[in-house]
Amino acid sequence: MKYRSTRGDVKGVSFKDLLLSGYASDGGMLLPESFPQVSTESLRSWAGLTYEQLAYEVISLFITEEDIPADDLKGVLQRAFSTFTVPDVVPLTHLADGLTVVELYHGRSLAFKDLAMSCMGQFYNYFLSKSKQHMNLVVCTSGDTGSSAIEAVRGMSQVDIMVILPRDRCTVIQERQMTTVLDSNVHVYRADGSSDDIDIVVRKLFADTSFVSTNNLGSPSSLNFARILIQLVHFFYTYLKLCPSADKEVELILPTGGGGNVTAGTITRKMGLPVRFVCAVNKNNILSRIMDDGQCELGEVEGTLAPAMDIQFAYNLERVWYLCSGEDGDAIKKIMAQVDNNQVRIPANILNEMKSFVKVYTVSGDEEIKTTISRCWRENQYNICPHTAVGVSYFYQKLSDGTNSSSPSAVLATASPLKFPEAIRASGVPAPTSEKIETVLSAPTRFVDLEKSQDWTEIVKQKMIEATKSYGC
Ligand SMILES: *Cc1c(COP(=O)(O)O)cnc(C)c1O
């Protein structure tokens, strides 16, 4: 299987190159050149598999023997999913009112990003060990990506990771999960600026192409298709838990930010999985406006109780639009030029195709999130995080409208409630505690502050050059 760009000018990229670089040189995003079809019979035959076995079946449709021999791929998946604290990796919990919650958050950093990131770490290790190379990763984060990436690669001698976080914009626990990791290959920077300021640093780093190649710079953000690929697995797994006979359509409710999950879901649908989606967003996200009239206009991001979803434009939409356009790179080039100018008109054919399987629900605000956390607790003594609550809000809304569908549905729970005690307490619910979080809050920290007066790009570059050199010794 090879990969090509959504803008049509790049083709024939191997899985290894896609993993290690992440970007398409024409500015687009990479996607598979074709989509293997999964028949109803195959689906049924997968219904009894463990998460790890199913992951192998799905991922080996894209990563073939030429890329990674079967036994090695199984080893990668085994090492990645063994970091999960529950044997079934992604347990489903059935609650009052017919609500089903898919707990994606039992990995090391307690957020769903661990599902893909733990595999990314193992893939990096696999290819770099073979080629005896070193790599520098850079991540900018205001939510869960940073700690998940750190957990995936800490202690690996062939990877150094630089994480830049915006000071005072993550929750205390999120920040501590990053700054308390003391492994020598982990470098955490706390910048006096916004996520946008930090994005500029990452863009500048990647724009220096000779620096990128001499220092093997890579990014495990959800721009990297390898992450999306691994996320296909939880859609197949959830579907088969809800409908092992594979004869019904299932509605999955996705707390949405950058749109990685809905992209993975869209691909599973293209492969033949009978699923449709509700993207549940907070008020920062302009997805619902885009879906209403094909337009968008960016403004200021306001903090909400669901910080990992405080994104205006789900950048992975470029992939979804491409898939909905009949894979028309020229149409995507046009749309993305408009996005850059903040004046979007999505062509009707693309919009209508997307509307045929994606609905958007916008939560009215933090009050609704709190009401939902509180109702879910009252009815079930079950805690949900504020991101998951955005999805559950949609479910409760439909219940009260009396419009809930008869087909099976579930909400994907994207982070553990353990990470968000403030939001839970603010909802009038006793916050859960755990030894893991207590330890993170009291452990020693190591990080570097980046002040406004400093050249952040240069500071991070110097650290990478140092890391590259010291691996050579
Ligand atoms: C990343 C994240 C999301 C958003 O997921 P996307 O795939 O980017 O839409 C939602 N909730 C939590 C807790 C996250 O960490």
The ligand as a Tripos MOL2 file, in Angstrom:
@<TRIPOS>MOLECULE
LIG
   15    15     1     0     0
SMALL
NO_CHARGES

@<TRIPOS>ATOM
      1 C1         -7.6700   15.0700   21.0780 C.3       1 LIG1
      2 C2         -8.8990   15.0220   21.8970 C.ar      1 LIG1
      3 C3        -10.1780   15.2260   21.3280 C.ar      1 LIG1
      4 C4        -10.3630   15.5930   19.8700 C.3       1 LIG1
      5 O1        -10.1020   14.5390   19.0060 O.3       1 LIG1
      6 P1         -9.9620   14.7670   17.4340 P.3       1 LIG1
      7 O2         -9.6870   13.4270   16.8920 O.co2     1 LIG1
      8 O3         -8.7910   15.6910   17.2570 O.co2     1 LIG1
      9 O4        -11.2050   15.3790   16.9270 O.co2     1 LIG1
     10 C5        -11.2870   15.1110   22.1440 C.ar      1 LIG1
     11 N1        -11.1660   14.8460   23.4570 N.ar      1 LIG1
     12 C6         -9.9600   14.6470   24.0390 C.ar      1 LIG1
     13 C7         -9.9110   14.3710   25.4950 C.3       1 LIG1
     14 C8         -8.7880   14.7230   23.2850 C.ar      1 LIG1
     15 O5         -7.5990   14.5310   23.8890 O.3       1 LIG1
@<TRIPOS>BOND
     1     1     2 1
     2     2     3 ar
     3     2    14 ar
     4     3     4 1
     5     3    10 ar
     6     4     5 1
     7     5     6 1
     8     6     7 2
     9     6     8 1
    10     6     9 1
    11    10    11 ar
    12    11    12 ar
    13    12    13 1
    14    12    14 ar
    15    14    15 1
@<TRIPOS>SUBSTRUCTURE
     1 LIG1         1 GROUP 0 **** ****
